């Protein structure tokens, strides 16, 4: 019995093995895995801390030596262009003027007479020789412009009888002495005041005008390289953080190899490039890299500010800067002759005005009013001015949306028509109260492909009534490429007007 009891109390060999195995797993495997994950986590934290530290230090050293370091390493940092909009209001605090001293323009202001009367003193009588008949005759003949001869000997001395000669009296000319106390004629005072005002106004905006040269290179018939330049004027419109943007004439730069720009306060020539253009509007935007400008030029640069529509009226005093006589320093001034001229253009209309000074063949410039606002740009290829003796100027304020698109690198969408206001005869018939009349539908344009033709009258686009070409232009300026426009229009048939619809998908020019 006792032997059996002792046998039952002995531990089983299977249980001892199981206990030893669990203890081994706990000590050797589980604890080692915990330590391994802990080491990995500590290593990960260490890497994160090192990365943050390195980033902070790199940013610090970049800030204190970023540009020199970029130049040393030859790195190219991509530039981001900012949104640009034409200026229509002058800033309350004007841009500081450049520190340079401009070359003074020749003054034509008449000198004012002194306020005191200057009395002339008669010469001393003792210094005047007593005139003799002979000398009197000689002096009189000299005054008359006849050749002077020695006086002939007296008849008593020669024994000859000579006829008596009596010279013609010469009218005495007394120089007119202007009375300093005499008031000027009102017209003269007006001209003086007007000229002073023109010079002051022109000087205040002269920094916005630049000289633009298009350089054409090639090889002549003898095999020699040549360069030729065509000159025009430009107006600084703004900057986008990368380039200074200049509005100029596209026709002068259409086939050039590169562009050169000279600012009014600097004789140095800067290289530019055609950043954007619109053939139909006749505009080109030239960009000059801000990084290429001399120190201080960008901070003191002035930009042209557009006028308002109501500023362009007949008999408004204006002046033109640029190349008014194909010479950069020329200045033309006068008044607006006509201000309500309209010329149809593709998907738009060109409003222009004329002035009363004479038109020069190669003149290119910009017109300002006496407050320094920009009114227009001379000349447009599509303007058919019946009076070619007077220059024509595009009303830039009417094309603000189109200019903003160009300044931001965009392209106008293409609809494909030339339109004008609704003809009066149609209004008088009472058939249609609003709309635009299609004078031309450009071949293979979106409008042509949609079925529109010359003589159609568009009255509605996307549910909005079209009251005139201005409203049509506003809709296109807010549209995008590939956008579909639902157009409602009338077409004239022998039996009357028929209401029709078209689906026009816009493209770009």
C-alpha positions, 0 to 999 in steps of 0.5 A: 500500500505504501509503495503504491502511495509513493508511486502516485505522488511522484510527478509525471514526466510529461508535466515537467517537460511541459513546464520547462517548455513554457518557461523556455518560450517565455524567457527566450522567445516572447521576451526577445520579441518584445525587446526586438519591437522596442528596439525597432520603435526606438530606432524609428523615433531616432530616424524621425528626430534626425530627419526633422533636425536635418530639415530644420537645419537645411531650411535655416541654411537655405534661408540665409544663403539660398540664392548664393547657394542656388547660384553656386550649385547651378540649380534651376528653381521653377518660377510661379506666375501670379494672376495679373489684371489691368489697372483701372484705378491709381494706387493711393500711394504712388510708386516712388520715382526713380532716382535718376535725373531725366534729361530736361525737355526743351522748354517753349514757355515764353519768358516773362517780361520784368515787372519794372520799366527799364529806361534807356539813357541817351549817349553823351553828345560830346561823343557824337561827331558833327555830321557833314553833308558828305557823311550824311549822304554816305550814311544814308546810302549805306542804310539804303543798302546801295554801294558806298563811294567816296564823296566826289570832289566839290565843283569848285575844286574840279571845275566840273558841274555835277548834277545835284544828288538827293538820296531817297530818305530811308524810313527809320525803324524803331524796335518795338519795346513791349510794355511789361505792364501790358496784359497778355491776350486771353488766347495766349494765356490759355496756350501757355497754361495748356502747354504747361499742363501738357508737359507736366502730365506727360512727364508724370506718365513717361515712365510707363512708355518703353521703346520696343524693337523687333530684330530680324536676322538672316543671310543676304544674297551675298551670303553675309549675315545681317540684322534689321530692326523695326521700332514701335512703342510699348506700354507697361501693363504690370508684372506676374512675378516672373516678367514685366508685361508690356502691351505693344503692336503685334504687326511690328513683331510678327516675324522677328527673331527676338525683341529688344526693350529700352525703358524710358529711364535707362539707355540699356537694351534688355532682351524680351520675348513675345509672351502672348499675342492676339492677331485679331485684336492686333495686340502683343504682350512682350515679357522682360524677365524681372531677374534681368533688370538692373538693381532698383528698376523693378521697385520704381517701375510705373504701370499704365492705368486704364481710363473709364468709358465715360472719359472718352468724349469729344473735345477732351484734351489728350496727348500721345506718347511713344513714337508719334513721329517715328521718334521716341521723344516726340509728343503730340497733343490736342483734342478728341475729334470723334469718340463713337466709332465702331468697327466689327472684329472677330467675336468682338468689336473695336471701339476707337476715337480720332484726334485732331492732330495730323496722322504720321504713317509710321506713328505708334503710341498711346494716348493719355488724358490730363489725369494720366489715364490711358485712353487708347493705342494707335493704330489697328489693322482692322480699323477702316478710318475714312479720314486717313489724315487723322490718327485712330486709337483703340479704346483700351478700356473697352477691351479690359477682359481681353487684355486680362486674358492675354496678360495671364497667358490665355487665348480667347475662345473662338465663336467665329463671327463678325457682328454688329448692332441690330439694323434699324429697319428690323427694329422699326418693323417690330419683329425683333427687339434685341439681338446682333446681326451677323455680317460675316461667319468665318469658314470652318469656325464653330459658328459655321460648323453649327449652321450659322450664316451671314444675315442671321440674328442671334437673340439668345445664348444659354437662355440669356438675351443678347442686347448687343455686341458688348454682352456677346463679348462678355459671355465669351470672355467668361467661357472656356474652350470646348464649352457648348453654347445653346444659341437661339437665332432668327433667319430671314426666309422669303415667307418671313423670319424663322426661329432656329437653334444651334449648338456651338462648341467653342474652340481657341484661335 
